[in-house]
Amino acid sequence: MPSGMGGLVRYFDEYKSKIKFKPGHIIVLSIVVMLIMFFLYNYGNRLLGIR
């Protein structure tokens, strides 16, 4: 008799990641990345000596 699950097997039903981020951390990290990009866009040429 064939299986009732249609051949689908789940091996990691209860897998838990060891790395967890709170939503506040993600927001702060994205703001920091935006500030770095803004700073480099405006002042990066002078800092790197590129004209």
C-alpha positions as CSV (number, residue, x, y, z in Angstrom):
1,M,0.0,0.0,0.0
2,P,1.3,3.5,-0.8
3,S,2.0,5.9,2.0
4,G,-0.6,8.5,2.9
5,M,1.9,11.4,2.8
6,G,2.6,11.2,-0.9
7,G,6.3,10.5,-0.5
8,L,7.0,13.7,1.4
9,V,9.4,13.3,4.3
10,R,10.2,16.0,6.9
11,Y,13.5,15.7,8.7
12,F,13.7,19.1,10.4
13,D,10.2,19.7,11.8
14,E,11.6,20.9,15.1
15,Y,14.8,22.7,13.9
16,K,15.6,25.7,16.0
17,S,18.2,28.2,14.9
18,K,21.0,29.1,17.3
19,I,21.1,32.7,16.1
20,K,18.1,34.7,17.1
21,F,17.5,38.5,16.5
22,K,14.9,40.7,18.1
23,P,13.0,43.0,15.7
24,G,14.6,46.0,17.4
25,H,18.1,44.8,16.6
26,I,17.2,44.5,12.9
27,I,15.8,48.0,12.8
28,V,18.9,49.5,14.5
29,L,21.2,47.5,12.2
30,S,19.4,48.7,9.1
31,I,19.6,52.4,10.3
32,V,23.3,52.0,11.0
33,V,23.8,50.6,7.5
34,M,21.8,53.5,5.9
35,L,23.9,56.0,7.9
36,I,27.2,54.5,6.7
37,M,26.0,54.4,3.1
38,F,24.8,58.1,3.3
39,F,28.2,59.1,4.8
40,L,30.2,57.3,2.2
41,Y,28.0,58.7,-0.6
42,N,28.6,62.2,0.5
43,Y,32.1,62.1,1.9
44,G,33.7,58.9,0.5
45,N,35.3,60.6,-2.5
46,R,37.2,63.0,-0.3
47,L,38.2,60.3,2.2
48,L,39.5,58.0,-0.5
49,G,41.1,60.8,-2.6
50,I,39.0,60.0,-5.7
51,R,37.9,62.8,-8.0
